[in-house]
Amino acid sequence: MAGRNGRARQQPRASRVQAVRLSSPTLLLCLALLAPACRDEQAGPRPRPRAPASGTTEATAGAVQGTWAGGAIRYLGTRVERGRNDRGQDAVRLTHRFEATRKLEPGWQVFVHLVDPRTGQMLANADHPPPLPFEQWAVGQPVQDVQVIALPPGAQEIQVLLGFWHDDQRLPVDQPEAHDGQQRMRGPVIGGGAPPVPEVGIRKTSTPPKLDGVLDDPAWQGTTPLTLVDSLDGRPTALRTTARLTWDDQALYVAFDCEDPDVWGTFRKRDEPLYTQEVVEIFLDADADGRTYDEIEVSPHNVVFDAYFPARRQGMDLSWDSGLESAVKVNGTLDDASDRDRGWTVEMRIPFAKLHSVPHLPPRPGDRWRFNLYRLELPDRKNVQGQAFSPLFVGDFHAVDRFAWLVFEP
């Protein structure tokens, strides 16, 4: 998704999840984390505060983590208990402890935001009533607020941010270092563990494929198809996408085969924001430094977007020309929503000499690059569905730490 590039793109909205208060602390699951309804697979750097990988993991009596509203409410910490719910999902019970130092005004609600501490990406918004209305909090008596939450699969870490809201206001946090700049008190960081990224060996071809959008060349027959999955959680997708890769001394060859009942696109000019519509993409970090990388996209109209990034989401260079040659074949009627298409295929030829930070020209057998393959699909021409070869577990196609390994073979 282009996005990933550097262009300004609409930011995603995290799904709002209404927290349900536990009627008994023995219940294991009352709230499931939902994936964002609109993905943040965008092009371009986003101004987001980064939450540090720190926080309270257990409530300790008398240990004040911060206060709200001039000391009116003290935050005594959050106890984190890790386990599994009745569905076998990884889950945590969060027990937040607060204490009022004076009588409180009514009407305030509790919010708990779960975010990715690397990117600030919202994973869940858990607004809910306090365990007791504010006006019933006894001065000097701790109040416990308990939630049980199913954790998203593959999340490496989750930062808990919490506080109180009323209408469009948040109760201010007194200590600048205790909140994230948006009046969200820093709670614990919940450790996770994403699965390892995949590794793919690609074999060299003696005869490069003919670029006509038809994937019947002998060069493709000896390759292993790579299946794209949901970019956020790694689950199978409703519409199938497979990709194939091969190489010779001059170029990397990439093919996509996309199942699609409605193939469409409105952009006709190079480097237009293809990432806001249906598109396939490849990201290449040739020296595997986790910083410099190239992004190349092709739309169903065979329009190209290519950009170079000297750092993650920074300094997007649209003047760079990847030298890409591409061909697209649509199995159906392009831009006609009245009928049912079968899909579209793409072939790409990417010259090694045009890419950035390539360790060896041509690559040597055994060279290891980082890469990822993506597809953006808008089944209703409105809502974006993201696919990836190596799932990201965040809504950011620029998550370079989740790029797969590409190994050149003889």
GUKE-541968 format. One line per 3 residues: number of its first residue (from 1); for each residue x, y, z of C-alpha. Coordinates in Angstrom, 1 decimal. Example, Ala and Ser with C-alpha at 12.3 -4.5 7.8 and 13.67 -1.06 7.14 Angstrom:
// GUKE-541968
1 = 12.3/-4.5/7.8 | 13.7/-1.1/7.1
This chain:
// GUKE-541968
1 = 0.0/0.0/0.0 | 1.7/2.7/-0.9 | 1.4/3.8/2.0
4 = 3.3/3.7/3.1 | 5.3/5.8/1.4 | 5.3/9.1/2.3
7 = 2.3/10.5/1.0 | -0.4/11.9/3.0 | -3.2/9.5/3.3
10 = -6.3/9.2/5.3 | -5.5/7.9/8.7 | -7.3/4.7/9.8
13 = -9.9/4.6/12.5 | -9.5/2.0/15.1 | -12.7/0.0/15.8
16 = -14.5/1.2/18.8 | -15.1/-1.7/21.2 | -17.5/-1.2/24.1
19 = -16.1/-2.7/27.2 | -18.5/-4.9/29.3 | -18.0/-4.7/33.0
22 = -17.4/-8.2/34.6 | -20.2/-9.3/36.8 | -17.8/-11.8/38.4
25 = -14.0/-11.7/38.5 | -14.0/-15.4/37.5 | -15.3/-14.7/34.1
28 = -12.5/-15.0/31.6 | -13.6/-13.0/28.6 | -15.9/-10.1/28.3
31 = -14.2/-8.0/25.6 | -12.5/-9.1/22.4 | -10.1/-7.0/20.6
34 = -11.3/-6.1/17.1 | -9.2/-5.3/14.1 | -9.3/-1.7/12.9
37 = -12.3/-1.1/10.6 | -10.3/1.0/8.3 | -6.7/0.1/7.9
40 = -3.8/2.5/8.3 | -2.0/1.2/5.2 | -1.1/4.6/4.1
43 = 1.6/6.3/2.3 | 3.6/8.7/4.2 | 4.8/9.5/7.6
46 = 2.2/10.1/10.3 | 2.7/12.4/13.2 | 2.1/10.1/16.1
49 = 3.5/10.1/19.7 | 5.6/7.1/20.5 | 4.7/5.3/23.7
52 = 7.8/4.1/25.6 | 8.1/0.4/26.3 | 7.5/0.7/30.0
55 = 4.6/0.7/32.4 | 3.1/-0.7/35.6 | 2.6/-4.4/35.5
58 = 1.1/-4.8/39.0 | -0.8/-2.5/41.3 | 1.0/-1.8/44.5
61 = -0.8/-0.3/47.5 | 0.3/3.2/48.1 | 2.5/3.4/44.9
64 = 1.0/6.3/43.0 | 1.7/6.1/39.3 | 0.2/9.5/38.6
67 = -2.8/11.7/39.3 | -5.7/13.4/37.5 | -7.3/16.8/38.0
70 = -4.9/18.4/40.5 | -4.6/15.2/42.6 | -8.3/14.5/42.7
73 = -7.8/10.9/41.5 | -4.7/8.8/42.2 | -3.6/6.0/39.8
76 = -2.4/3.1/41.9 | -1.4/0.9/39.0 | -2.7/-2.0/36.9
79 = -2.3/-5.6/37.6 | -1.8/-7.8/34.5 | -2.8/-11.5/34.6
82 = -2.0/-13.4/31.4 | -3.8/-16.6/30.4 | -6.2/-18.1/27.9
85 = -9.9/-17.5/27.4 | -12.5/-20.2/26.8 | -11.9/-20.0/23.1
88 = -8.2/-20.8/23.6 | -7.2/-17.2/22.8 | -4.3/-15.3/24.5
91 = -6.0/-13.0/27.0 | -5.3/-10.7/29.9 | -7.2/-9.6/32.9
94 = -6.5/-5.9/33.7 | -7.2/-4.7/37.2 | -6.9/-0.9/37.4
97 = -6.8/0.7/40.9 | -7.8/4.3/41.6 | -8.3/6.4/44.7
100 = -10.2/9.6/45.1 | -8.8/12.3/47.4 | -11.9/14.4/47.4
103 = -15.5/14.2/46.3 | -15.8/13.9/42.5 | -18.2/15.4/40.0
106 = -20.6/12.9/38.2 | -20.7/12.0/34.6 | -17.2/10.8/33.8
109 = -16.5/7.5/32.0 | -13.4/5.3/31.8 | -11.4/4.8/28.6
112 = -8.8/2.2/28.0 | -6.8/2.5/24.8 | -4.6/-0.4/23.6
115 = -1.9/0.8/21.1 | 1.1/-0.6/19.4 | 4.1/1.1/21.2
118 = 6.2/1.0/18.1 | 3.9/3.1/15.9 | 1.1/4.5/18.1
121 = -1.4/2.5/16.1 | -4.7/2.0/18.0 | -5.6/-1.6/18.5
124 = -8.7/-1.2/20.6 | -10.8/1.6/22.2 | -12.4/0.2/25.3
127 = -14.7/2.9/26.7 | -16.9/1.9/29.6 | -18.6/3.2/32.8
130 = -16.6/3.2/36.0 | -17.2/0.4/38.5 | -19.1/3.0/40.6
133 = -20.4/6.4/39.5 | -17.8/9.1/40.3 | -20.0/10.7/42.9
136 = -20.1/7.4/44.8 | -16.4/7.0/45.2 | -15.4/7.1/48.8
139 = -12.5/9.4/49.6 | -9.4/7.5/50.4 | -10.9/4.1/49.5
142 = -9.3/2.4/46.5 | -11.6/1.5/43.6 | -10.9/-1.5/41.3
145 = -11.9/-1.6/37.6 | -11.6/-5.0/36.1 | -11.5/-5.9/32.4
148 = -10.6/-9.2/30.6 | -9.4/-8.7/27.0 | -8.5/-11.1/24.2
151 = -5.2/-10.0/22.8 | -4.7/-9.7/19.0 | -2.7/-12.5/17.5
154 = 0.9/-11.7/16.8 | 1.1/-8.4/18.6 | 4.6/-7.9/19.8
157 = 3.8/-5.5/22.6 | 0.7/-3.6/23.6 | 0.8/-0.3/25.5
160 = -2.2/0.3/27.8 | -3.3/4.0/28.0 | -6.1/5.0/30.2
163 = -8.1/7.9/31.7 | -11.5/9.5/32.1 | -13.7/11.3/29.6
166 = -16.9/13.2/29.5 | -18.4/14.5/26.3 | -15.5/15.8/24.3
169 = -13.1/16.3/27.3 | -10.5/14.1/29.0 | -9.7/14.6/32.6
172 = -6.2/16.2/32.6 | -3.2/14.2/33.9 | -1.1/16.2/36.3
175 = 2.4/14.9/35.5 | 3.6/15.5/32.0 | 5.8/12.4/32.1
178 = 2.9/10.2/33.1 | 0.9/10.7/30.0 | 1.4/10.5/26.2
181 = 0.6/14.2/25.4 | -3.1/13.4/24.8 | -4.1/13.1/28.5
184 = -3.8/9.3/28.4 | -2.1/7.9/31.5 | 0.6/5.4/30.7
187 = -0.3/2.0/32.0 | 1.5/-1.3/31.6 | 3.1/-2.6/28.5
190 = 1.8/-6.1/27.7 | 4.5/-8.3/26.2 | 3.5/-10.4/23.1
193 = 5.4/-12.2/20.5 | 4.8/-12.1/16.8 | 5.6/-15.2/14.8
196 = 8.9/-15.2/13.0 | 8.8/-13.7/9.5 | 8.9/-16.1/6.6
199 = 11.9/-16.8/4.4 | 11.7/-17.5/0.7 | 14.3/-18.8/-1.6
202 = 13.9/-17.8/-5.2 | 15.6/-19.7/-8.1 | 17.4/-18.1/-11.0
205 = 15.9/-18.4/-14.4 | 17.8/-18.9/-17.7 | 14.9/-17.5/-19.7
208 = 13.1/-14.5/-18.3 | 9.3/-14.4/-18.6 | 7.6/-12.5/-21.4
211 = 5.8/-9.5/-19.9 | 2.3/-9.9/-21.2 | 0.3/-10.4/-18.0
214 = -0.2/-14.1/-18.8 | 1.5/-16.4/-16.2 | 2.2/-19.3/-18.5
217 = 6.0/-18.8/-19.0 | 8.4/-21.6/-18.1 | 10.1/-19.2/-15.8
220 = 7.0/-19.2/-13.5 | 6.4/-22.9/-13.6 | 9.4/-23.7/-11.5
223 = 8.6/-21.2/-8.8 | 6.7/-21.7/-5.5 | 3.4/-19.7/-5.3
226 = 3.3/-17.4/-2.2 | -0.1/-16.9/-0.8 | -1.0/-13.5/0.7
229 = -2.9/-13.4/4.0 | -4.7/-10.7/6.0 | -2.1/-8.1/6.8
232 = -3.4/-7.5/10.3 | -3.8/-10.9/11.7 | -2.4/-13.5/9.2
235 = -5.8/-15.1/8.6 | -6.8/-16.4/5.1 | -8.5/-13.8/3.0
238 = -11.8/-14.0/1.2 | -10.2/-13.2/-2.2 | -7.2/-15.2/-3.1
241 = -3.9/-13.6/-4.1 | -0.7/-15.5/-5.0 | 2.6/-14.2/-6.1
244 = 5.7/-15.7/-7.7 | 9.3/-14.5/-7.9 | 12.4/-15.4/-10.0
247 = 15.5/-13.6/-11.1 | 18.4/-13.3/-13.6 | 21.5/-11.3/-13.7
250 = 19.7/-8.1/-14.7 | 16.4/-8.1/-12.9 | 13.9/-9.4/-10.3
253 = 10.7/-10.7/-11.8 | 7.5/-10.6/-9.8 | 4.0/-12.0/-10.7
256 = 0.7/-11.5/-8.9 | -2.5/-13.4/-9.5 | -5.5/-11.7/-7.9
259 = -9.0/-13.1/-7.6 | -11.4/-10.1/-7.9 | -15.1/-9.9/-8.8
262 = -14.8/-6.2/-9.6 | -11.6/-5.0/-11.2 | -11.4/-1.2/-11.3
265 = -9.3/1.9/-10.8 | -9.6/5.6/-11.6 | -5.9/6.7/-11.7
268 = -4.1/7.0/-15.0 | -1.0/9.0/-14.2 | 2.3/7.7/-12.7
271 = 2.8/8.2/-9.0 | -0.9/9.1/-8.3 | -2.1/7.7/-5.0
274 = -2.7/4.2/-6.2 | -2.6/3.0/-2.6 | -6.1/4.4/-2.0
277 = -7.6/2.0/-4.5 | -6.9/-1.6/-5.7 | -3.2/-2.2/-6.3
280 = -0.4/-4.8/-5.8 | 2.9/-3.8/-4.3 | 6.4/-5.0/-3.4
283 = 8.7/-3.4/-0.8 | 12.4/-4.1/-1.2 | 15.1/-3.5/1.5
286 = 18.1/-4.8/-0.5 | 20.7/-4.4/2.2 | 18.3/-5.5/5.0
289 = 19.3/-2.5/7.2 | 15.7/-1.9/8.3 | 15.9/1.7/7.1
292 = 16.4/2.3/3.3 | 13.8/0.6/1.1 | 12.0/0.9/-2.3
295 = 8.3/0.6/-2.9 | 6.8/-0.3/-6.2 | 3.1/-0.6/-7.0
298 = 1.0/-1.5/-10.1 | -2.7/-0.9/-10.5 | -5.2/-2.8/-12.7
301 = -4.8/-0.1/-15.3 | -1.0/-0.8/-15.3 | -0.3/2.5/-13.7
304 = 2.9/2.6/-11.7 | 3.8/4.2/-8.4 | 7.4/4.0/-7.2
307 = 9.1/5.7/-4.3 | 12.4/5.5/-2.4 | 12.6/5.9/1.4
310 = 15.9/6.7/3.2 | 14.2/5.9/6.5 | 11.0/4.3/7.6
313 = 8.2/6.6/6.3 | 10.6/9.5/6.0 | 12.0/11.4/3.0
316 = 9.8/9.8/0.4 | 11.4/10.4/-3.0 | 9.0/10.3/-5.9
319 = 11.6/11.5/-8.3 | 13.1/8.0/-8.2 | 12.4/5.9/-11.3
322 = 12.6/2.2/-10.6 | 12.9/1.3/-14.3 | 9.9/-1.0/-13.8
325 = 8.5/-2.8/-16.8 | 5.1/-4.3/-16.2 | 2.1/-5.8/-17.9
328 = -1.5/-6.4/-16.6 | -4.2/-8.8/-17.9 | -7.8/-8.4/-16.6
331 = -10.0/-11.5/-16.7 | -13.3/-9.6/-16.9 | -14.4/-6.1/-17.8
334 = -12.3/-3.3/-16.3 | -14.2/-0.6/-14.4 | -17.6/-2.2/-15.0
337 = -19.3/-2.9/-11.7 | -22.4/-4.3/-13.4 | -20.9/-7.7/-14.2
340 = -18.7/-10.2/-12.3 | -15.0/-10.3/-13.1 | -12.7/-13.2/-12.3
343 = -9.5/-11.3/-11.5 | -6.3/-9.7/-12.8 | -2.7/-10.7/-13.2
346 = 0.5/-8.6/-13.1 | 4.0/-9.2/-14.3 | 6.9/-7.0/-13.2
349 = 10.5/-6.7/-14.3 | 12.5/-4.7/-11.7 | 16.1/-3.9/-12.8
352 = 18.6/-4.5/-10.0 | 20.7/-1.5/-11.1 | 17.9/0.9/-10.3
355 = 17.3/-0.3/-6.8 | 18.9/1.3/-3.7 | 21.6/-0.2/-1.5
358 = 22.0/-3.4/-3.5 | 25.0/-5.2/-1.9 | 26.0/-7.0/-5.1
361 = 25.3/-6.4/-8.8 | 24.1/-8.9/-9.9 | 23.0/-10.5/-6.7
364 = 25.0/-13.6/-5.6 | 23.5/-16.9/-4.6 | 23.1/-16.7/-0.9
367 = 22.4/-13.0/-0.7 | 19.6/-12.1/1.7 | 17.3/-9.2/1.2
370 = 14.2/-8.1/3.2 | 10.9/-7.7/1.3 | 7.2/-7.9/1.5
373 = 4.3/-8.3/-1.0 | 1.0/-6.5/-0.6 | -2.4/-6.1/-2.1
376 = -5.1/-3.6/-1.4 | -8.7/-4.6/-2.3 | -11.8/-2.5/-2.0
379 = -14.7/-5.0/-2.5 | -17.3/-2.2/-2.2 | -15.0/0.5/-3.7
382 = -15.0/2.1/-0.3 | -13.5/0.0/2.5 | -10.0/-1.2/2.2
385 = -8.9/-4.7/2.9 | -5.1/-5.3/3.1 | -3.2/-8.4/2.3
388 = 0.5/-9.2/2.9 | 2.8/-12.1/2.4 | 4.4/-11.5/5.8
391 = 1.5/-10.4/8.1 | 2.3/-7.2/9.9 | -0.1/-7.3/12.9
394 = -0.3/-3.5/12.7 | -2.0/-1.4/10.0 | 1.2/-0.1/8.5
397 = 2.7/-1.6/5.3 | 6.0/0.2/6.3 | 6.5/-2.1/9.3
400 = 10.0/-3.0/8.1 | 10.6/-5.3/11.0 | 7.9/-7.6/9.6
403 = 9.4/-7.8/6.1 | 10.1/-11.4/5.0 | 13.6/-12.7/4.0
406 = 14.3/-13.1/0.3 | 17.2/-15.5/-0.4 | 18.7/-15.7/-3.9
409 = 19.4/-19.2/-5.1 | 21.3/-20.5/-8.1
